[in-house]
Amino acid sequence: MASHPKNAEVREASHFIEELINEDIRAGRVARHIHTRFPPEPNGYLHIGHVKALCIDFGIAEKYEGLCNLRYDDTNPSKEDPEYVEAIQQDIRWLGFDWNGGIFYGSDYFEESYALAVKLIKKGLAYVDELTPDEMRQYRGTLTEPGRNSPWRDRPVDENLRLFEAMRAGEFADGERTLRAKIDMASPNINLRDPVLYRIRHMEHYRTGSKWCIYPMYDFAHPVQDALEGITHSLCSLEYEDHRPLYDWVIQALEFNPAPRQIEFARLNITGTIMSKRYLRRLVEEGRVDGWDDPRMPTLCGLRRRGCPPAAIRDFIGRAGVAKADSTVDVRLLEHCMREQLNETAPRAMAVLEPLKVVITNYPEGYAEMVEAENHPQHPQMGVRELPFSREIYIERGDFAEIPPPKFHRLKPGGEVRLRNAYIIRCDEVIRGKAGEIVELRCSYDPDSKSGGATAGRKVKGTLHWVEAASCVQGEVRVYDTLMLDEEQAEASPENLMDRLNPDSLTIYADARLEPSLANAEPGSAYQFMRQGYFAADPSTTPGKPVFNRTVSLKDSYKAH
C-alpha cells in the first residue's frame, strides 16, 4: 500500500470542486489526506472525454499531495477484457499520471460486497425480489406517480438470507431473482425506489472465472469500494448527481465512518466528436475505422498515433475548465493546443504529397550540391541540416497553375518563385503526357539567388517547398479530416450514425516524396512539414519506408471568446 501523505492543507482553488474540498479541510471532515480514485470500466479504450475525469481525479490528488487509486469497475463481465485493462494503464502513463494509491479492481471486493449485502438484509434494508424486469418497471412508477411495493418486499429476513445464498450458489437463472434495497417506493427520486443491488449473470468473469454468478450493481459497488479504500472525495460526472442520495444511503446504512463525499462535474462534450464508447465500438466492429487507434478516433491511443502531444491534451482540459453545468467545447481549441505544443518542439522538414517533376535546364547535369536548412526558425539551438539540390526536383502539383486564379503567388508559365533555402526559378515550358496531362515543368534558375549570392535579396512573391528527385524517399502520408460531418456534439443515435460520417475523413498520398532526413524517422516522432501541417511517424513506419499521419493543419481558426 502507498504511504499516507501529510495532513491535507487548503490550496488556492481553481474551480468549484477544489472550493468544496477546501471547505471539507477547514471543517475537519478530512482527517489526514485527500484520496481520490479513477474508476474506468475495462470494456473499451479511453477517449478524450475520459481525460477530464483523469485530470480532475489525478490532478486534485497531485495538487493536495494526496493519493489517487486506479480502480477498474469490472463488476459487469459481459464486455470486459484484459486487453482494455492494459490499454487503460498505458494511456494513463502516457498522459503523465501515476496511480500512487495503487491499482484495484471491483472484483477484488466481491466477497466483501456480498458480506455487506448480507448485513443490509439482516438490518431489514434489503430483500430478494422475484419481479421480472418488465414487472419491475411497472411497479417503479413514473416521475409524476409513486411506485408500488413489490409483493416480495416484506419477506422475512431468514428467507431473504436463504434466497440470497441460493442466488450465489447458482440455483436461479439470469433475471429470475434480484436483491433490492428497501428504501422508499414513493420517493420523488426514482433512484431510491428500491434499487437493485445484485443481479444474476451466469457468465465467465475475466478475473474470477465462474466463481461468481451474482454481480453487484454499480450504484452499490461504487460507494462500498470508495469506503473500503478510504476515498475522501468520489468525483463523478454529472449524470451521477441524481444517484448521490443512493450513494449516501449505502454509506449510512452500512455505517461507514469516515464517509466519502461524492461531487459531480459536467462531462466533456466536444463539437463534431463521438463521446460514447458504444458508438466508438460500433465504428470499430463494423470496420468504419482502422481499429481503436485509428487517428480519426477520439480515443487516447488514436490521438497518440495521430501524434497529439499529451501536454496538449492536458492543456486543452485546463482551458476547457471544470464546471457544474453541461457545455460543449469547440474542437478547434484542442487543435489550437496541439499547434502551440508542436510549434515549439517539432523540427521542420519538407515533404511533397502530390509530386510534379521540375527539370532546371540551365543547372549543370550530373552535379549536386548541399544547401543548408534550419531545423526550427525560432530555436537555433535545434541546429541545421543539409539538403541535396540538383537539376531535377519535385514540387507540389498544386503549386503550379497554367491559368492561375487571382492572387496566385506560386509557379505559373513565365512566373518566378523562390525554392526555400535554395534558388529562384522561372517556369519556361510545360511538358504534357499522351493524355494531355502535365507531367513535367522545364524551368531555369538564377545561380546568384541563393543565400550569399549577388541576387539573394531579390524579391519574388512565392516561396515553395521541394525535394531533390534523386535523393528523396518515397513514403505514404495520411491526411485526416473530422470523422463527423456536422459540427454539433456527435452523440449520434444508432439510426443515423453512419449517415453522418465524413466520406472524406481520410486521404492517402501513397506516392509522397520526402526529404532524405525523414527516411529513418522513429515511430511517433513529430515534424512540421513546411506549408503542409504537423505530422507524426506512424507505428508502421520502417527504415526507408516512412508512413506519416497528419496531426493537425497549420491553419489555426480558433478564437477564444
SELO-835984 format. One record per residue: z, y, x of N, C-alpha, C, O in turn. Coordinates in steps of 0.2 Angstrom, whole numbers, plus 5000, padded with zeros to 4 digits. Layout:
N
ZYXZYXZYXZYX ...
This chain:
561
500049945004500050005000500050065004500350065010 499750125002499750185006500450215006500850205001 500550245011501250285012501250345007500750375006 501750355004501850414999501850485003502250485008 501450535001501450595004502150635002502550604998 502150695005502750735004502750754996502250744993 503350784994503350814988502750864986502550894990 502550854980501950894978502150974978502750994976 501751014980501851084981501351124976500751094976 501551174974501051214970500451244974500651264980 499851234972499251264976498951314971499051314965 498551364975498151404971497651374966497251334969 497651384960497251344955496551374955496451434955 496051334955495351354954495051334948494551354946 495451294943495251284937495851254933496351254935 495751244926496251234921496651174923497251174922 496351124926496751064927497251074933497851054932 497051114938497551124943498051174940498651164943 497951214936498451254932498951214929499551224929 498751164925499151114922499551074927500151064925 499251054932499651014937500151054940500751034941 500051124942500551164944501151174939501651184942 500951184933501451184928501951124928502551124928 501651064929502051004930502451004936503050984936 502251034941502651034948503251084947503751064949 503051144944503651194943504151164938504751174939 503951124933504451104928504751034930505251014927 504551014936504950954939504650884936504950834937 504150884932503850824929503550784934503450724933 503350804940503050764945503650764951503850804954 503850694951504450684956504250694963504650724967 503750664965503650664973502950684975502850724979 502450664971501750674974501250674968501350644963 500650704969500150694964499750634966499550614972 499650594961499250524961498750524956498950524950 498150524958497550514953497250444954497350404958 496750434950496350374951495650384948495450424944 495150354951494450354949494250284946494350234950 494150274939494050214936493350194934493250184928 492950184939492250164936492250094933492550044935 491750084929491650014926491049984930490550014931 491149924933490649894938490049864934489949804935 489749904929489149874925488549914927488049904923 488549954932487949984934488050034940488650024943 487550074942487650114948487950184946487750204940 488350214950488550284949487950324949487450324953 488050374944487450434944487850494945488450504945 487350554945487650614946488150644941488650684943 488150614935488650634930489350604932489850634931 489350554936490050524938490350564944490950564945 489950604947490150644953490650694951491050714955 490550724945491050774943491750744943492250774945 491850684940492450644940492650624947493250634948 492250604951492350594958492650654961493250644965 492350704961492550764964493250794962493650814965 493350784955493950804952494550754954495050774957 494450694953494950644955495150644962495750644964 494650634967494750634974494950704976495350714981 494550754974494650824976495350844975495650884979 495650834969496350854967496850824972497350854974 496750754973497250724977497250744984497750754987 496650764986496550794993496850864993497250874998 496750904989497050974989497850974989498151014992 498150924985498850924984499150874989499750854988 498750854994498950804999499350744995499850714998 498950714990499250664987498750604988498450594993 498750554983498450494983497950484978498050514972 497350454979496850434974496750364974496550334980 496750324969496550254969495850244966495650284962 495550194969494950174966495050114962495350064965 494950114956495150054951494550044947494350084943 494349984948493749954944493949934937494449894936 493649964932493849954925493449884923492849894920 493649834925493249764924493549724919493649664920 493749754913494049714908493549694902493749664898 492949714904492349684899491849644903491449674907 491949574903491549534908490749534906490449494910 490549564901489849554898489349574903488849544904 489449634907488949654911489149674918488849714922 489749654920490049674926489749624932489649564931 489749654938489349614943489649634950489749694951 489749594955489949614962489449664965489649704969 488849654963488349704966488549774965488449814969 488749784959488949854957489649874960489749934962 490049834961490649844965490549874972490849924974 490149834976489949854982489549924982489649964987 489149934978488749994977489150054976489050104979 489650044972490150104970490450124976490550184977 490750074980491050094986490650134991490850174994 490050104992489550134996489450214994489350254999 489350224988489150284985489750334986489650394988 490350314985490950354986491050374994491250434995 490950324998490950345005490450395007490550435011 489850385005489350425006489450495004489250545008 489850504999489950574997490550605001490650665000 490850565005491350585009492150585007492550615009 492250535002492850524999493150465001492850415004 493850455001494250405003494750384998495150424996 494750324996495250294991495950284995496050224996 496250334997496850325001497450294997497950275000 497450294991497950254987497750184986498250144984 497150154988497050084988496450074983496350114979 496250004983495749984979496049934974496449894976 495949944967496249904962495749884957495149904957 495949834953495449804948495849794942496449774942 495549814936495849804930496049734929496549714926 495649684932495849614931496449594935496749544934 496649634940497249624944497849624939498349594940 497749654933498349664929498349624922498649634918 497849574922497849534916498449504914498649504908 498849474919499449444917499949494915500349474910 500049544918500549594916500349624910500749644906 499749644909499449664902499649624896499849644891 499549554898499749504892500449504891500649504885 500849514896501649514895501849574892502249574887 501449634893501649694889501449694882501749724878 500849664881500649654874501149604870501349624864 501449554873501949514870502549554869502849554864 502749604873503349654872503249694866503649704862 502549714865502449754859502549714853502849734848 502349644853502349604847503149594846503349604840 503549584851504249574850504549634847505049624843 504349694849504649754846504349774839504549824836 503949724836503649734830503049794830502949824824 502749804835502249854836501549824837501149864838 501449764836500849734837500749674833501349634832 500149654830500149594826499449564827498949594829 499349504826498749464826498349474819498649454814 497749494820497349504813496849454813496549434818 496649444807496049394805495449434802494949404800 495549494801494949534798494349524803494349534809 493749514800493149524803492949594805493249634803 492549604810492349674812492149714806492349774806 491749684802491449724796492049734791492149794789 492549694790493049704786493549754789493849794785 493649754795494049804799493749874798494149924797 493149884798492849944797492949974790493050034789 492949924785493049944778493749964777493950014773 494249924780494949944779495150004783495650034782 494750024788494950084793494950144789495250194791 494550154784494450224780493950264784493550244788 493950324782493450374785493850434787494450434787 493550484789493850554792494150584786494650624787 493950574780494250604774494750564770495050584766 494650494771495050444767495550404772495250384777 496150394770496550354774496350284774495950254770 496550244779496450174779496850134775497350154772 496750064775497250024771497449964776497149954781 498149944775498449894779498049834778497849814773 498049794784497749734784498249684781498849694781 497949634777498349584774498849544779499349514777 498649544785499049514790499449564794499749544800 499549624792499949674796500649654796501049674801 500949624791501649604791501849534793502349514791 501449504797501549434799502249434803502449494806 502649384802503249384806503149384814502649354816 503649404817503549414825503349344828502949344832 503749294826503649224829502949204828502649174832 502649214822502049194820501549234825501049204827 501649294825501149334830501149314837500649304840 501749294839501849274846501449204847501149194852 501549154842501249094842500449104842500049074846 500249144838499449154837499149194843498649174845 499549234846499349274852499249224858498749224862 499749174858499749124863499149074862498849054867 498949064856498449024854497749054856497249024858 497749124855497149164857497049154864496449134866 497549164868497449154875497249084877496849074882 497549034874497348964875496648944873496448884875 496248984870495548974868495548934862494948904861 495948934857495948904851495548934846495448904840 495348994847494949034842494249054845494149064851 493749064840493149084843493149164844493549194841 492549184847492549254848492549294841492149274836 492949344841492949384835493349354829493449384824 493649294830494049264825494749294824495049294818 495049314829495649344829495649404834495249414839 496049454832496149514837496949524837497249504833 497149564842497849584842497749664841497449694845 498149684836498149754834498749794835499349764834 498749854837499349894837499549914830499149924826 500249914829500449934822500750004822501250024825 500250054820500450124821500450154814500950164811 499850174812499850214805499150214803498750254805 499050174797498350174794498150234790497550244788 498650274789498550344786498450404791498350454789 498450384797498450444802497750484802497250444801 497850544802497150584802496750574808496150584808 497050544814496750524820496550454819496950404819 495850434818495650364817495850324822495950264821 495950344828496150304834496850274834496950224837 497250304829497950274828497950234822498550214821 497450214819497450174813497350104816496850064815 497950074818498050004821497449984825497049944823 497350014831496850004835496849934838497449904839 496349904840496349834843496549844850496249884854 496949804852497249794859496949744863496749754869 496749684860496449624863495949594859496049594853 495349574862494849534858494749474862494849464868 494449424858494249364861493549364864493049384860 493449344870492749334873492749274877493049274883 492449224875492349164879491749174884491249154883 491949204890491449224894491749224901492249244903 491349204906491549204913491649274916491249314915 492149284919492349344922492149344930492249294933 491849394933491549384939492149374945492049354950 492749394943493349384947493849334945494049294949 493949324939494449274936494149214934494449164931 493449204933493149144931493249134924493149184919 493449074922493649054915494349054913494549024908 494749084918495449084917495649114910496149094907 495349174909495549214903494949204898494349204899 495149204891494649214886494849274881494449284876 495349304883495549364879495549424884495849414890 495349484882495249534887495549604883495449614877 495949644887496249704884495649754883495249764887 495749794877495349854876495549904881496049904883 495049944883495150004887495750044885496050074889 495750064879496250104876497050074877497450114878 497050014878497649984880497749974888498249994891 497249954891497249944898497350004902497650004907 496950054900496950124903497650144905497850164910 498150164899498750184901499250134904499650154908 499150074903499550024906499450024914499850024918 498750024916498650024923498850084926499050084932 498750144923498950204926499750204927499950224932 500150174922500850174923501050134928501450144932 500750074929500950024934500750044941501050024946 500250084942500050114948500450174950500350204956 500850204946501150264947500750324947500850374950 500150324943499750384942500150444939500450434934 500050504942500450554939499950594934500150614928 499250594935498850634931498150594930497850574935 498050574924497550524922496950574920496950594914 496450594924495950644922495350604919495050564923 495150624913494650594909494150644907494250704906 493550614905493050664902493250674895493650644892 492950724892493150754885493150704879493550714875 492750654880492750604874493350564873493450534868 493850564878494450534878495050584875495550554874 494850644873495350684870495650664864496250664863 495250634859495550604853495850544854496250514850 495850514860496150444862496850464865497250414866 496950524867497550544871498250524867498650494870 498250534860498850514856498950434857499550414857 498450394857498550324858498750314865499150264866 498450344870498750334877499450354877499850314880 499650404874500350424874500850374870501350354872 500550344865500950294861501050234865501550214865 500550214868500650154873501150164878501550124879 501150224881501650234887502350234884502750204887 502450264878503050274875503350204872503850194873 502850174869503050104866503250054871503750014870 502950064877503150014882503650044887503850014892 503950104885504450134889504350144896504850134900 503750164898503650184905503950254907503850304903 504250254912504550314915504650314922504950264925 504250364926503950424923503250404920502950354921 503050444916502450434912501850474915501950534916 501250444915500750484917500450524912500650514906 500150584914499850634909499150624909498850634914 498850624903498050624903497850694902498150734897 497350714905497050784905496250774904496050734908 495950804900495250794899494850854901495150914901 494250844903493750894905493150874903492950824901 492650934902492050924900491550884905491650884911 491150834902490650794906490150844909490050904907 489850814914489250854917488650834914488450774913 488350884911487650874907487150924911487350974913 486550894913486050924917485450924913485250874910 485050984913484450984909483950934912483950924918 483550904908483050854910483250794913482850764917 483850774912484150724916484550674911484950694907 484350604912484650554908485350544911485450524917 485850544907486550534909486950484906487450484904 486550424905486850364901486650304905486050294906 487150264907486950204911486550154906486150114909 486650164900486250114896485550124896485150084896 485350194896484650214896484350204903483750184904 484750214908484550204915484450134916483950114920 484850094914484750014914484149994911483749954914 483950024905483350014902482750024906482249994906 482750084909482250104914482050054919481550044921 482650034922482549984927482349914925481849884928 482649894919482449824917481749824914481449764914 481449874911480849874909480249894914479749904913 480549904920480049924926479749994926479250004929 480050034922479850104922479950144928479550194930 480450124932480550144939480650094944480650034942 480650104950480650054955481450044957481650054963 481750014952482450004954482950054953482750114951 483650044954484150094953484150144958484350204957 483850134964483750184969483150214969482950254974 482750214964482150254963482250324964482750344961 481950364968482150434969482050474963482350534963 481750454958481750494952482350484948482550524943 482750434949483350414946483950464948483950484953 484350484943484950524945485550484947486050514948 485450424949485950384952486050404959485650444962 486650394962486850424969486450384974486250414979 486250324973485850284978485150314977484750314982 484950334971484250364971484250434974483750444978 484750474973484750534977484850524984484550564988 485150474986485250464994484550444996484350465002 484150404993483550384995483050434995482550444999 483150484990482750544990482850594995482450634997 483450584999483550625004484050685003484150735007 484350684997484850734995485450734999485750674999 485650785003486250785007486850775002486950814997 487350735004487950735000488350794999488650814994 488250845004488650905004488350944999488650994996 487650944997487350974992487550954985487651004981 487750894984487950874978488650894977488850924971 489050894982489750924981489750994980490151024976 489251034983489251104982488951114975489251164972 488551074972488251084966488851074961488851114956 489251024961489851014957490251074957490551094952 490451094963490851154964490651214960490951254957 489951224960489651284957489651274950489651324946 489551214947489451194940490151214937490151234931 490751204941491351214938491651164934491351114932 492351174933492751124929492951164922493351214923 492751144917492951174910493151124905493051064906 493451154900493651114894493051104889493051054885 492651154889492051144884491451114887491251134892 491051084883490451054885489951104886489951154883 489551094891488951144893488451104897488551044899 487851134898487351104901487151144907487051204907 487051114913486951144919486151134921485951084920 485851194923485151194925485051144931485351154936 484651094930484451054936484251094942484251074948 483951154941483751194947484251214951484151234957 484951214948485451234953485551174958485751194964 485551114956485551054960485051064966485151054972 484451074964483851084969483951144973483851144979 484251194971484451254975484951234980484851254986 485451194978485951174983485651134988485851134994 485151084986484851044991484451084996484551075002 484051134994483751184998484151215003484051225009 484751245001485151285005485451235011485451255017 485651175009485851125014485251105019485351115025 484751085016484151065021483851115025483651105030 483851185022483551235026483951245033483651265038 484551235033485051235039484951185043484951195049 484851125041484851065045484251025047484150995051 483751035042483050995043482651025048482451085048 482450985053481951015058481251015055481150985050 480851065057480151075054479651025057479751005063 479151005053478650965056478050985051478051015046 477450955054476850965050476550905047476450855051 476350905041476050845038475550865033475550915029 474950835033474350845029474350795024474150735026 474450805017474450755012473750735010473650675009 473350785009472650765007472150795013471950855013 472050755018471650775024470950795023470550755020 470750845026470050865026469850885034470250925037 469350845036469250855044468950915045468550945042 469150945051468851005054468650995061469050965065 468051005062467751005069467651075072467351115069 468051095077467951155081467351155086467451125091 466851175084466251165088466151195094465851175099 466551255096466551285102467151265106467251295112 467551215104468051195108467851135113467451095110 468051135119467751085124467851015121468350995119 467250975122467350905120467750865125467650875131 468050815123468450775127469050805130469350775135 469250865128469850905130470350905125470250915119 470950905127471550915123472050955127472150945133 472450995123473051025126473651025122473650995116 474151045124474851045121474951115119474951165123 475151125112475451185110476151175108476351125106 476551225109477251225108477451245101477151295098 477951215098478151225091478851225091479151175093 479151275088479951275087480151225082479751215076 480651195083480951145078481351175072481351145067 481551235073481851275067481851345069482151365074 481551385065481451455067482051495067482151545070 482651475063483251515063483751485068484251515069 483551425071484051395075483751375082483551315083 483651425086483351405093483651345097483351315101 484351335095484651285099484351215097484551165101 483951215092483651145090483051135094482751075094 482851175098482351165103481651175101481551195095 481151145105480451145103480151085104480451035107 479551075102479151015103478451025105478251085103 478150985108477450995110476950955105477050895104 476450985103475950955098475250955102475051005104 474950895101474250895104473750935100473850935094 473250965103472751005100472050995103472050995109 471550975099470950965102470350985097470451025092 469750965098469150985095469150965087468950995083 469550905086469550885079470250885076470750855079 470350915070470950915067470850905060470350895057 471450895056471450895049471850955046472350975049 471550975041471951025037472051005030471750955028 472451035026472551015019471851035015471651085015 471650985011471050995007471051055002470551095001 471651065000471751124995471751184999471851244996 471751185006471751245009471051275011470951325015 470551245008469851265008469551275001469651234997 469151325000468851334994468151364995468151414999 467651334993466951364994466851424990466551474992 467151424984467151484979467851504978468151474973 468151544982468851554982469051594976468651644974 469651584973469851624967470151694970470251694977 470251744966470551804969471251794973471651744971 471351834978471951824982472051764986472551734987 471451724987471451664991471451674998470951705001 472051665002472151685009472051625013472451625018 471751575011471651515015470951515018470551565018 470651455020470051455023469451455018469551415012 468951485019468351495015467751505019467851525025 467151495017466551505021466551575024466551625020 466451575031466451645034467151675035467151725038 467651645032468351675032468751645038468551595041 469251675040469651665046470351645044470651675039 470651605047471451585046471751575053471351555058 472351575053472751555059472951485058473251475053 472851445063473251375064473951385067473951415072 474451365063475151385065475251355072475051295074 475451395077475651385084475051375088475051355094 474451385085473851375089473351435088473551495089 472751425086472251475087471951495080472151475075 471551555080471251575074470551545074470251535079 470351515068469751485067469351515061469651545057 468651505062468251535056467851475054467551435058 467751475047467351425044466551445045466451495042 466151405048465451415049465051375045464451395043 465251315043464751265040465151215036465751195038 464951195030465251145026464751085026464151085024 465051025027464650965028464850925022465450915020 464350895018464450855012464250785013463850765017 464550745009464350675009463750655004463450705002 463650595004463050574999463150594992462650604989 463750594990463850614983463950684982464150714976 463850724987463950794987464650824988464750884988 465050774990465750794991465850824998465450805002 466350864999466450895005466850845010467350825008 466550835015466850785020467050815026467450785030 466850875028467050905035466850975035466350995031 467251015039467051085040466951095047467251065051 466451135048466251155055466551225056466351265053 466951225061467251295062467151315070467051275074 467351375071467351405078468051435079468351455074 468251435085468951465087468851525091468451525095 469451565091469451615096469951595101470551585100 469651585107470051555113470651595115471051575119 470651665114471151705116471651725111472051765112 471651685105472051705100472751665100473151675095 472851615104473451585105473951625108473851675111 474551605107475151645110475051665117474951615121 475051725119474951745126474251765127474151795133 473751755123473051765124472951845122473351875119 472351865124472251935123472151955116472352015114 471951915112471951925104472451895100472351885094 473051875104473551835100473851875094474051855089 473851945095474151985090473652005084473852045080 473051975084472551995079472751965073472951905072 472752005067473051985061472451955056471951985056 472651895053472251865048472751855043473351845044 472551845036472951845031473251775030473851765027 472951725032473151655030473351615037473051625042 473951575036474151535041474151465039474551455034 473851415042473851345039474251295044474251305050 474451245041474751195045474151145046473651145042 474251095051473651055053473950995057474550995059 473550945058473750895063473150875067472550885065 473250855073472650835078472450765076472850725075 471750755075471450695072471650635076471750585074 471550645083471650585087472350555088472450495088 472850605088473550585089473950575083474550545083 473750605077474150595071474250525069473850485070 474750515065474950455062474850455055474950495051 474450395052474350385045475050365042475350315044 475250395037475850375033475750385026475250405023 476250365022476250375015476850425013477350425015 476650465009477050525006477050514999476550514995 477650514996477850514989478150574987478650604989 477750604982478050674979478250654972477850634968 478850674970479150664964479250724960479350774962 479150714953479250764949479850744944480050684945 480050784939480550764934480350704930479750694929 480850654929480650594926480550614918480250574915 480850664916480850684908480350744907480350784912 480050744902479550794900479950854898479750914899 480450844894480750904891481350934896481550904900 481550994894482051024898482751024896483251044899 482850994890483450994887483850934890483550894893 484450924888484850864891484550804888484350794882 484450754893483950694891484450644889484350584891 484850654884485250594881484750564876484950564870 484250534878483750514873483950454869484350414872 483750444863483850384859483350334861482850344864 483550264860483050214862482350224859481850194861 482350254853481750254849481250304853480650284852 481450354856480950394859481050404866480650454869 481450374870481550374877480850374881480750414885 480550314880479950304883479350354882478950374886 479350384876478850434874479050504878478550544879 479650514880479750574884479750564891479950614895 479550514894479450504901478850544904478350544900 478950574910478350614913477850564916478050534921 477250554914476750514917476550534924476350494928 476750594926476550614932477150624937477250674941 477650584935478350594939478250574946478750584950 477750534948477650514955476950514957476450494953 476750554963476150554966476150524973476550544977 475750474974475750444981475150464985474650454983 475350494991474750504995474750455001475150455006 474350405000474350345004474050355011474050315015 473650415011473250425017473450495021473050525023 474050505020474350565023474250565031474350505033 474150615034474150625041474750665044474850725042 475150635048475750665050475750675058475450645062 476050735060476150745067476450685071476850655068 476350675077476550615081477350615081477550555081 477650665081478450665081478750625075479250605075 478350615070478550585064478450505064478650475059 478050485069477850415069478450365069478450315065 479050385072479550335073480250365069480750365072 480050405064480650435060481150385058480950325055 481750395059482350345056482350355049482350405046 482450295045482550295038483150345036483650345039 483050385032483550435029483450505033483750555031 483150505038483050575042482650625038482150605035 482850685038482650735034482250785038482350805044 481650815035481250865038480950915033480950895027 480850975035480451015031479751005034479551025039 479250985029478550985030478351055029478351075023 478051085034477951155033477451165027476851135027 477651215023477251235017477251175011476951185006 477551125013477551065008478251055004478251034998 478751065008479451045005479851015010479651005016 480450985007480850945011480750875010480750855004 480750835015480550765014481050715018481350745023 481150655016481650615019481250545020480850525016 481350515026481050455028481350395023481950385023 480950355020481150305015481450245019481250235025 481850205016482150145019481650095022481750055026 481050105018480450055020480050075026479650045029 480250135029479950165035480050115041480550085042 479450105045479550065051479150095056478750145055 479350085063478950125068478250115067477950065067 477950175068477150185067476950185060476350195059 477350165055477150165048477650205044478050175040 477650265045478150305041478050315034477450315031 478550315030478450325022479050385021479550375023 478750435018479250495016479250505009478750495005 479850525006479950545000480150614999480550645003 479850654995479950724994480650734991480750704985 481150764994481750784992481750834987481950834981 481450894989481350954984480850994987480650994993 480551034983479951084985480251144988480851154988 479851184992480051244995480251294990480651334991 479851294984479951354980480651344976480851294973 481051404976481651404973481651454967481551514968 481651424961481651464955482251474951482351504946 482851454955483451454951483751524952483751554958 484051554947484351624947485051614944485051594938 485551634947486251624944486251684939486051734940 486651664933486651714928487351744928487551784924 
